[in-house]
Structures are given as C-alpha cells and as structure tokens.
Amino acid sequence: MCSALEQTDPQVYELIKGEEARQAGSIRLIPSENYVSKAVMEATGSCLTNKYAEGYPTKRYYEGQQFTDQIELLACRRVMELFGAEGANVQPHSGSEANLAAYGALAEPGETIMGLALPHGGHLTHGWKVSYTGKFFKSVQYELDPSTGRLDYDRIEKLAREHRPKILISGSSAYPREIDFAQFDRIAKGVGAYHLCDMAHIAGLVAGGVHMSPIPYADVVTTTTHKTLRGPRGGVILFKQQYASAVNKSVFPGLQGGPHMHTISAIAVALKEASMPSFKTYAQQIVKNARRLAERLMEYGFNLVSGGTDNHLILIELRNKKLAGKPLAKALDRAHIECNYNSVPGDTAPPFNPSGLRLGTPATTTRGMKEEQMDQVALWIRTVAENLDNESVIEQVGRQVQDLCRQFPVPEIFAERPA
C-alpha cells in the first residue's frame, strides 16, 4: 500500500525517505540535533496544522478554538511545572524569535543589550552585528578568558558597570562548561539590568537535573524545544509573573501572527516525556557520554576549548593539528559522522572555514549509546583527521560507523525505553 505522500508526490517522498535513512545510518554529533519520539512526530503532523489560532486562549481572533485553547494551556502548564516557572508563552516559532520577543518586552530599540560574543560561544541573537538583535539594539559583547576558555565573571561585571546594559544575557550556543546563573543575576542587579537567560542548548539538562536552573535567577528565560529537550522545533519564553503582559504582547501582536498549533501540541507531548523519570537518566547519560568523548579526544592530542566539558557539548580547537574545521567536518560527514565546523575564541580564520569543530552527545545518547561507544567515536574522529585525503580509509570508517548504527537503531518510544 502506498502512503498518501508517496501517491501525491513521489519525489518529495523519496527525498524524505532518503533523509530518514541518512539519519538512521549516521552518528549525529551536532549538539543542537536529536531524535523526537513517534508520539511527538504524530502530533507535529496532525490536523492541527489546519487551524489558525491567532491570539491567546479564550482571547482568539478566530472561532473554533475549543481544543486549541486546551492544548496551548496544557503546554504552558507542563512547561511551567517542568521548570518551576511562574509564567510561560509557548507561541514563538523558534528560539531566535523567542529571544527577539523577550528583548522587545524588556527594552526599547536603541537601548543596550549585553551578551556573549558569537566567536566565544554566544548566539547570533545575543546581539551579534549581522543579526537584527545587533541592529535594533546597541550591543556590547563579553568574551571568554583567553587563558582558560571559561567565563570570567569579574570581567563581565566590569564590562557591565562600564556600559550599564538594559539587558544582560546569559546562555550560549557553543560553551562547554556549566554557567553560574546566580553570578549573572548578581551582576545584572548590580547595574540595574534585566537578567535574560537563553537556555536553548541546556534545557533538557536543566529538566533532567544535571545543570543549574536559571529559573530562580533570571527575569526571563528563553529556550528552544528541541536540542537536549528532545521535542519539535519551536520556542518558549518563561518569565516571572510581573513580565507576563509585556512578554505576551511582544510575541503577539508584536512579532508574529498565528501560532503553529501542531508544533505546540508536539511541545506538550515532549514536555510530558521530559517529566518522566527515564528522562533524568537520559540527561545524566548525555553528560557522561560528552565527558568520555572529551577525555578520549584529548588523549589523542585534540585541544578542547576550556579543556573539557560539563554539559552535552565539546568544542575542538584544531590549530595545533594544522587543520581547519570545514574540511574535517566534510570528511567526517563522508564517514557518516555528522558535526559542524565552528569558530573558537581568538579565531582568525573566516566563519565559513573556522578553526573549530563542535560536537555534542544528545542524539547518540537517545539511540542508547554509552561510554564504550564514545571511545570508538573518538578513535574514528582521530582516524579521519589523520587521513583527510585518503578516501579508502574514510570509506572504511564509514562502513564501521554504519555497522554500529545498526546495533543502536533509532528508537520510536523514548519514555518506555529502558535506562
């Protein structure tokens, strides 16, 4: 029997099947990627994709909201319970939109925001110059300590006292160490700034109890719903109750129109999964796997920014290997090991061919891989790095990778997967 998609558009069907096979047959080390459950995928592809729900529950601009209101309220309640937040908005279409909406709720265009510089592990939307967040607002960027590769809270405080930002941003997209949100809040309050945390990368680790939560310390917290949280691609804003009206108005009508109800329903499902005891075990294993992978890579002579990791993410600095990130990432991809090239602190190479490689363990951990498999992955990375121009070696590694992937098939139901 042919599926409806196969009958209607066999070209798209074949492309999707090809991507499905690629994901199943690759070791996916991009730290912002994961595998969602079958339940999350079913909700994402449900009839809710047909429904407009502009506005908020009980205050919509379209009729027929008997079920959409319940779904959105359920998602809000679940995310507030999971993270211990006073309020939530689950409508942002992405983490980037969540950040921009949060800034709009707390600051006026032209006021100063202060975030981690992109080459030092920040995100485009933390005020980097090519982002609209760096155009709409005056942006001040703090950097990592060049000698340690870690956040220097004293230097951040000095910069904050000098520039007096309206918003101080904590959080990152490529920082491998635990972030002390209490320190950020102390600095923010000392200069009269709002403390906004972007926990997109570590939300699942926070939910699983293996990373400090920003909720008690930040005025507003933004996050994506995929990455370590293992949900669909969307955004959430969590906030203290006094900011509810400003945040909600900034999302709608300030930034976007109708929410994607099919995504919000899938977010609700993922949040239920993240509240289960098995998710804590999963989060713990993510960190164990990342630390093991980091240890083995260092044994093979790779320099890691900050000398290791506390979370799900590893940032390799390749200059001592006389390698660039892009050719190594491309070679690893040919060997069915998926990662991304990334700038590192102090990088003089261009962003499209930087000196770093960013790795993460959320997806491999979802497949059930543990420390033993991380040892093998580290060895394969070394082998490919030493044989960039030897396609026969790269093909041999690729065959071995696919053999391992067959031993750890992509699971369909995570909540019932044994620890």
C-alpha positions as CSV (number, residue, x, y, z in Angstrom):
1,M,0.0,0.0,0.0
2,C,1.4,3.4,-0.9
3,S,1.2,6.2,1.6
4,A,-0.7,9.4,0.7
5,L,2.6,11.3,0.3
6,E,4.1,8.6,-1.9
7,Q,1.0,8.7,-4.2
8,T,0.7,12.5,-4.3
9,D,4.4,13.5,-4.6
10,P,6.8,10.6,-5.0
11,Q,9.7,13.0,-5.5
12,V,9.3,14.5,-2.0
13,Y,8.5,11.1,-0.6
14,E,11.8,9.7,-1.8
15,L,13.7,12.7,-0.5
16,I,12.2,12.2,2.9
17,K,12.9,8.5,2.9
18,G,16.5,9.3,1.9
19,E,16.8,11.7,4.9
20,E,15.3,9.1,7.2
21,A,17.9,6.6,6.1
22,R,20.7,9.1,6.4
23,Q,19.7,10.0,10.0
24,A,19.5,6.3,10.9
25,G,22.8,5.5,9.3
26,S,24.9,8.3,10.8
27,I,26.3,9.1,14.2
28,R,24.8,12.6,14.7
29,L,27.1,14.7,16.8
30,I,25.6,18.2,16.1
31,P,24.7,19.3,19.7
32,S,21.5,21.1,18.6
33,E,20.0,18.0,16.9
34,N,18.2,15.0,18.3
35,Y,15.6,12.4,17.5
36,V,12.0,13.0,18.5
37,S,9.6,10.3,19.6
38,K,7.0,8.8,17.4
39,A,4.4,10.5,19.6
40,V,5.9,13.9,19.1
41,M,6.1,13.3,15.3
42,E,2.5,12.3,15.2
43,A,1.4,15.4,16.9
44,T,3.5,17.6,14.6
45,G,1.9,16.0,11.6
46,S,-1.7,16.2,13.0
47,C,-4.8,18.0,11.8
48,L,-3.8,21.0,14.0
49,T,-1.7,22.1,11.1
50,N,-5.0,23.2,9.5
51,K,-6.0,25.5,12.4
52,Y,-5.4,29.3,12.9
53,A,-5.4,30.3,16.5
54,E,-4.3,34.0,16.4
55,G,-4.4,35.5,19.9
56,Y,-4.2,33.6,23.2
57,P,-6.5,31.1,24.9
58,T,-10.0,32.5,25.5
59,K,-9.0,35.7,23.6
60,R,-8.7,34.5,20.0
61,Y,-9.5,36.3,16.7
62,Y,-10.9,33.2,15.1
63,E,-13.6,30.8,16.2
64,G,-13.4,27.1,16.6
65,Q,-10.9,27.1,19.4
66,Q,-12.5,24.5,21.7
67,F,-9.5,22.2,21.5
68,T,-6.6,24.6,20.6
69,D,-7.2,26.6,23.8
70,Q,-6.9,23.4,25.9
71,I,-3.8,22.3,24.0
72,E,-2.0,25.6,24.5
73,L,-2.9,25.9,28.2
74,L,-1.7,22.3,28.7
75,A,1.6,23.1,27.1
76,C,2.0,26.2,29.2
77,R,1.1,24.3,32.4
78,R,3.5,21.5,31.6
79,V,6.5,23.7,30.8
80,M,5.9,25.8,34.0
81,E,5.7,22.6,36.1
82,L,8.8,21.1,34.5
83,F,11.0,24.1,35.1
84,G,9.3,25.7,38.1
85,A,8.4,28.9,36.2
86,E,5.7,31.4,37.1
87,G,4.6,32.1,33.6
88,A,5.1,30.8,30.0
89,N,4.5,31.6,26.4
90,V,4.7,28.7,24.0
91,Q,3.9,30.5,20.8
92,P,7.4,31.6,19.4
93,H,8.1,29.7,16.2
94,S,11.8,29.4,17.2
95,G,14.4,30.2,19.8
96,S,15.6,33.2,17.7
97,E,12.0,34.7,17.7
98,A,11.8,34.0,21.4
99,N,14.9,36.0,22.1
100,L,13.8,38.9,19.9
101,A,10.4,38.9,21.6
102,A,12.0,38.8,25.0
103,Y,14.2,41.8,24.2
104,G,11.2,43.7,22.9
105,A,9.4,43.1,26.2
106,L,12.2,44.4,28.3
107,A,13.9,47.1,26.3
108,E,13.3,49.8,23.7
109,P,15.1,49.9,20.3
110,G,18.5,51.5,20.7
111,E,18.9,50.5,24.3
112,T,21.9,48.4,25.3
113,I,21.9,44.6,25.5
114,M,25.0,42.6,26.6
115,G,25.7,39.0,25.5
116,L,28.4,36.5,24.9
117,A,30.3,37.2,21.6
118,L,29.5,34.7,18.8
119,P,33.1,33.6,18.3
120,H,33.3,32.9,22.0
121,G,30.2,30.6,22.1
122,G,27.3,33.1,22.0
123,H,24.4,33.1,19.6
124,L,23.7,35.3,16.6
125,T,20.6,36.7,18.5
126,H,22.7,37.7,21.5
127,G,23.4,41.0,19.7
128,W,25.9,39.9,17.1
129,K,26.4,42.5,14.4
130,V,24.8,40.6,11.5
131,S,21.7,39.8,13.5
132,Y,18.8,42.2,13.8
133,T,19.3,42.0,17.5
134,G,22.6,43.8,16.9
135,K,20.9,46.3,14.7
136,F,17.8,47.2,16.7
137,F,19.7,47.4,20.0
138,K,23.1,48.8,21.0
139,S,25.1,45.6,21.6
140,V,28.0,45.0,24.0
141,Q,29.7,41.6,23.8
142,Y,31.7,39.9,26.6
143,E,34.3,37.3,25.8
144,L,35.8,34.2,27.4
145,D,39.0,34.4,29.4
146,P,41.7,33.6,26.7
147,S,43.8,31.7,29.2
148,T,41.1,29.3,30.4
149,G,38.4,29.4,27.8
150,R,35.9,30.0,30.5
151,L,33.5,32.8,31.6
152,D,35.3,35.4,33.7
153,Y,32.5,36.8,35.9
154,D,34.7,39.6,37.3
155,R,35.5,40.8,33.8
156,I,31.8,40.5,32.8
157,E,30.9,42.6,35.8
158,K,33.5,45.2,35.0
159,L,32.1,45.5,31.4
160,A,28.5,45.7,32.7
161,R,29.4,48.5,35.1
162,E,31.1,50.4,32.2
163,H,28.2,50.0,29.7
164,R,25.1,49.7,32.1
165,P,23.1,47.5,29.7
166,K,19.3,47.3,30.0
167,I,19.5,43.5,29.5
168,L,22.3,41.2,30.5
169,I,22.1,37.9,28.6
170,S,23.4,34.6,30.0
171,G,23.5,31.4,27.9
172,S,25.3,30.2,24.9
173,S,25.3,28.1,21.8
174,A,28.9,26.7,22.0
175,Y,30.1,26.9,25.6
176,P,31.1,23.5,27.1
177,R,31.0,24.5,30.8
178,E,28.3,24.9,33.4
179,I,27.0,28.5,33.6
180,D,26.6,30.1,37.1
181,F,23.3,31.9,36.7
182,A,23.4,33.3,40.2
183,Q,26.5,35.2,39.3
184,F,24.9,36.6,36.2
185,D,21.9,37.7,38.2
186,R,24.1,39.4,40.8
187,I,25.9,41.3,38.1
188,A,22.6,42.3,36.4
189,K,21.0,43.5,39.6
190,G,24.2,45.4,40.5
191,V,23.8,47.6,37.3
192,G,20.0,47.8,37.3
193,A,19.7,45.4,34.3
194,Y,17.2,42.7,33.5
195,H,18.8,39.2,33.5
196,L,17.7,37.2,30.5
197,C,18.8,33.7,30.1
198,D,18.9,31.8,26.8
199,M,19.0,28.1,27.9
200,A,18.2,26.6,24.5
201,H,21.1,24.2,24.4
202,I,20.8,23.0,28.0
203,A,17.1,23.0,28.6
204,G,17.0,19.2,28.7
205,L,19.9,19.1,31.1
206,V,18.1,21.6,33.4
207,A,14.9,19.5,33.2
208,G,17.0,16.4,34.0
209,G,18.6,18.0,37.0
210,V,22.2,17.9,35.7
211,H,22.7,21.6,35.1
212,M,21.9,24.6,37.4
213,S,18.5,26.0,36.6
214,P,18.3,29.7,35.5
215,I,14.6,30.0,36.6
216,P,15.2,31.2,40.2
217,Y,17.7,33.8,39.0
218,A,16.6,35.2,35.6
219,D,13.8,37.6,35.0
220,V,13.0,36.0,31.6
221,V,14.3,32.6,30.2
222,T,14.1,31.6,26.6
223,T,14.6,28.2,25.1
224,T,14.1,26.1,22.0
225,T,12.1,22.9,22.4
226,H,14.4,20.5,20.5
227,K,18.1,20.0,21.2
228,T,18.5,18.3,24.6
229,L,14.8,18.8,25.4
230,R,14.0,16.4,22.5
231,G,10.9,18.0,21.2
232,P,9.8,19.6,17.9
233,R,11.5,22.7,16.6
234,G,9.9,25.6,18.4
235,G,10.4,28.3,21.1
236,V,9.3,29.0,24.6
237,I,9.6,32.1,26.9
238,L,9.4,31.5,30.7
239,F,9.1,34.6,32.9
240,K,8.3,35.9,36.3
241,Q,4.7,36.9,36.5
242,Q,5.2,40.6,36.5
243,Y,6.5,40.3,32.9
244,A,3.6,38.3,31.6
245,S,1.8,41.2,29.8
246,A,4.9,42.6,28.3
247,V,6.2,39.2,27.0
248,N,2.8,38.2,25.6
249,K,2.3,41.5,23.8
250,S,5.8,41.3,22.4
251,V,5.2,37.8,20.9
252,F,1.7,38.7,19.6
253,P,0.9,41.1,18.1
254,G,4.5,42.5,18.3
255,L,6.4,39.9,16.4
256,Q,4.2,37.2,14.9
257,G,0.7,36.3,14.0
258,G,-0.9,32.9,14.3
259,P,0.9,30.3,16.4
260,H,1.7,26.9,15.0
261,M,-0.7,24.7,16.9
262,H,0.6,21.5,15.5
263,T,4.0,22.4,16.9
264,I,2.6,23.5,20.3
265,S,0.7,20.1,20.6
266,A,4.0,18.3,19.9
267,I,5.8,20.5,22.5
268,A,3.1,19.4,25.1
269,V,3.9,15.8,24.3
270,A,7.7,16.3,24.6
271,L,7.2,18.1,27.9
272,K,5.3,15.1,29.2
273,E,8.1,12.8,28.1
274,A,10.7,15.1,29.8
275,S,8.8,14.9,33.1
276,M,9.2,11.1,33.3
277,P,12.0,9.5,35.5
278,S,13.6,8.0,32.4
279,F,14.4,11.5,31.1
280,K,16.6,12.2,34.1
281,T,18.6,9.0,33.3
282,Y,18.9,10.2,29.8
283,A,20.1,13.7,30.7
284,Q,22.7,12.1,33.1
285,Q,24.0,9.9,30.3
286,I,24.3,12.8,27.8
287,V,26.8,14.4,30.2
288,K,28.6,11.1,30.9
289,N,29.0,10.5,27.1
290,A,30.2,14.0,26.4
291,R,32.8,13.8,29.2
292,R,34.0,10.4,28.0
293,L,34.3,11.6,24.4
294,A,36.1,14.7,25.5
295,E,38.6,12.6,27.5
296,R,39.4,10.3,24.6
297,L,39.8,13.2,22.2
298,M,42.3,14.9,24.5
299,E,44.2,11.7,24.8
300,Y,44.5,11.7,21.0
301,G,46.0,15.2,21.1
302,F,43.0,17.3,20.3
303,N,42.8,20.7,22.1
304,L,39.4,21.3,23.6
305,V,38.2,24.8,24.5
306,S,38.3,25.1,28.3
307,G,40.0,21.7,28.5
308,G,36.8,19.6,28.6
309,T,33.1,19.8,29.1
310,D,30.4,19.9,31.9
311,N,27.4,19.5,29.6
312,H,26.4,18.0,26.2
313,L,28.8,19.9,24.1
314,I,32.5,19.8,23.0
315,L,34.4,22.4,21.1
316,I,37.6,21.3,19.5
317,E,40.3,23.9,18.6
318,L,42.2,22.4,15.6
319,R,45.1,24.8,15.1
320,N,47.6,22.5,16.9
321,K,46.6,19.8,14.4
322,K,47.1,22.2,11.5
323,L,43.6,21.5,10.3
324,A,40.6,23.7,9.5
325,G,37.1,22.9,10.7
326,K,35.3,22.8,7.4
327,P,37.4,20.1,5.6
328,L,37.4,17.9,8.7
329,A,33.7,18.3,9.1
330,K,33.2,17.4,5.4
331,A,35.4,14.3,5.7
332,L,33.6,13.2,8.8
333,D,30.3,13.6,7.1
334,R,31.6,11.3,4.3
335,A,32.4,8.8,7.1
336,H,28.8,9.1,8.3
337,I,29.8,11.2,11.4
338,E,27.8,14.4,11.4
339,C,29.1,17.5,13.2
340,N,29.6,21.2,12.4
341,Y,32.6,23.4,11.9
342,N,32.6,26.3,14.4
343,S,34.6,29.4,15.3
344,V,36.7,29.2,18.5
345,P,37.8,32.0,20.8
346,G,40.5,34.1,19.2
347,D,39.9,32.6,15.8
348,T,41.5,34.5,13.0
349,A,40.0,32.2,10.3
350,P,36.8,33.2,8.4
351,P,33.5,31.9,9.9
352,F,32.8,29.7,6.9
353,N,36.1,27.9,7.3
354,P,36.9,28.4,11.0
355,S,39.4,26.6,13.3
356,G,37.0,24.6,15.4
357,L,34.7,21.7,15.4
358,R,31.6,21.5,17.5
359,L,30.3,18.1,18.8
360,G,27.5,17.0,21.1
361,T,26.0,13.8,22.5
362,P,22.2,14.3,22.7
363,A,21.3,12.3,19.6
364,T,23.8,9.4,20.2
365,T,22.5,9.1,23.8
366,T,18.9,8.9,22.5
367,R,20.0,5.9,20.5
368,G,21.3,4.2,23.6
369,M,25.0,4.7,23.1
370,K,27.1,4.9,26.2
371,E,30.8,5.5,27.2
372,E,32.1,2.4,25.3
373,Q,30.7,3.7,22.0
374,M,32.1,7.2,22.7
375,D,35.6,5.6,22.9
376,Q,35.0,4.2,19.4
377,V,33.7,7.5,18.1
378,A,36.8,9.4,19.3
379,L,39.0,6.9,17.6
380,W,37.1,7.3,14.3
381,I,37.4,11.1,14.6
382,R,41.2,10.8,15.0
383,T,41.4,8.3,12.1
384,V,39.6,10.6,9.8
385,A,41.6,13.7,10.9
386,E,44.8,11.9,10.1
387,N,43.5,10.7,6.7
388,L,41.7,13.6,5.2
389,D,43.0,12.8,1.7
390,N,42.6,9.1,2.0
391,E,39.1,8.2,0.7
392,S,39.6,4.5,1.2
393,V,40.2,5.0,4.9
394,I,37.3,7.4,5.2
395,E,35.0,4.8,3.4
396,Q,36.3,2.1,5.8
397,V,35.4,4.2,8.8
398,G,32.0,4.9,7.2
399,R,31.2,1.2,6.9
400,Q,32.2,0.7,10.6
401,V,30.0,3.6,11.6
402,Q,27.0,2.2,9.8
403,D,27.6,-1.2,11.5
404,L,27.5,0.5,14.9
405,C,24.3,2.4,13.9
406,R,22.6,-0.9,13.1
407,Q,23.4,-2.0,16.6
408,F,21.7,1.1,18.0
409,P,18.6,1.7,15.9
410,V,16.6,4.9,16.2
411,P,14.0,4.2,18.9
412,E,10.4,5.1,18.4
413,I,9.2,5.4,22.0
414,F,11.6,7.0,24.4
415,A,9.6,7.2,27.5
416,E,9.4,3.4,27.7
417,R,13.0,2.8,26.6
418,P,14.9,1.0,29.4
419,A,17.6,3.1,31.0
